[in-house]
């Protein structure tokens, strides 16, 4: 028996703002969009074009209040080939939320407060 990772889900309040963030911050592209026939939800799957793992952004029509992310210990991690350029890009975007210089990593925060770890290619 073999399992492979398909996607990671994040529930979002403003779908188009989140889609734009993932495009600008991480270069992800929209792969597929599924809308409920009754308009109750929209799913947007985004990918990097290299791996099969996708980020699923879920918008729920009736959700108005922000999601409780607790201590934000759950996160995605991305490896980047040009760490310094990525850092400068994210700094200009104003989305860096935590740096761990001793580990050589940092985190960015998406519009809903989800943390994304940025790791240099080693």
C-alpha positions in Angstrom: 0.0 0.0 0.0 1.4 3.4 -1.0 0.0 6.8 -0.2 1.0 10.1 -1.9 0.1 13.6 -0.8 -2.6 15.2 -2.9 -3.3 18.6 -1.3 -3.4 20.7 1.8 -6.6 22.7 2.6 -6.8 26.2 4.0 -10.2 27.7 4.6 -10.2 31.4 3.6 -12.5 34.4 4.0 -11.7 36.4 0.9 -11.1 33.8 -1.9 -9.8 36.2 -4.6 -7.5 38.0 -2.2 -6.0 34.6 -1.1 -5.7 33.4 -4.8 -3.8 36.6 -5.6 -1.6 36.2 -2.5 -0.5 32.6 -3.4 0.2 33.7 -7.0 2.3 36.7 -6.0 4.0 35.3 -3.0 4.7 31.8 -4.1 4.2 31.7 -7.9 1.4 29.2 -7.6 -1.1 28.9 -10.4 -4.8 28.0 -10.3 -5.2 24.4 -11.5 -8.9 23.8 -10.9 -12.0 25.6 -9.5 -15.1 23.8 -8.2 -18.2 25.7 -7.3 -21.2 24.2 -5.4 -24.4 24.3 -7.5 -26.1 26.1 -4.6 -23.3 28.6 -4.2 -22.4 27.4 -0.7 -18.7 26.9 -1.3 -15.9 27.4 -3.9 -12.8 25.3 -3.9 -9.7 26.5 -5.7 -6.7 24.2 -6.2 -3.4 25.8 -6.8 -0.1 24.2 -7.7 3.6 25.0 -8.4 3.7 23.3 -11.8 6.5 21.0 -10.6 5.1 18.7 -7.9 1.7 17.1 -7.7 1.0 18.5 -4.2 -1.6 21.3 -4.4 -3.0 23.9 -2.0 -6.8 23.8 -1.8 -8.4 27.1 -0.9 -11.9 26.7 0.4 -14.4 29.6 0.6 -17.6 29.0 2.5 -20.4 31.4 1.7 -21.9 31.5 5.2 -18.5 32.0 7.0 -18.0 35.7 7.9 -15.7 35.5 11.0 -12.0 34.7 10.8 -10.9 31.2 11.4 -9.3 30.3 14.8 -5.7 29.3 13.9 -4.7 28.7 17.5 -0.9 28.9 17.9 -0.4 28.5 14.2 1.9 25.5 14.7 0.5 23.9 11.5 2.0 25.3 8.4 3.1 24.6 4.8 6.8 24.7 3.9 8.2 25.7 0.5 11.8 25.3 -0.6 13.1 28.2 -2.8 16.1 28.2 -5.1 16.9 31.9 -4.5 16.4 32.5 -0.8 17.7 36.0 -0.8 15.5 37.1 -3.7 12.4 35.4 -2.1 13.2 37.2 1.2 13.4 40.6 -0.5 10.1 39.9 -2.4 8.3 38.9 0.7 9.7 41.8 2.6 8.4 44.2 0.0 5.0 42.5 0.2 5.0 43.0 4.0 4.1 39.4 4.7 7.1 38.1 6.7 5.8 37.3 10.1 8.6 35.4 11.8 12.3 34.8 11.2 14.6 32.2 12.6 18.0 33.3 11.5 19.9 30.6 13.3 18.0 28.0 11.3 18.2 30.0 8.1 14.4 30.1 7.5 11.5 32.5 7.8 7.7 32.5 7.7 5.2 34.5 5.7 1.6 34.9 6.6 -1.3 34.7 4.1 -4.4 37.0 4.2 -6.1 34.6 6.7 -3.1 34.3 9.0 -1.8 30.9 7.9 1.9 30.6 8.2 4.1 29.4 5.3 7.7 28.4 6.0 10.3 29.4 3.4 13.4 27.2 3.3 16.5 27.7 1.2 17.4 24.9 -1.2 20.3 23.0 0.4 
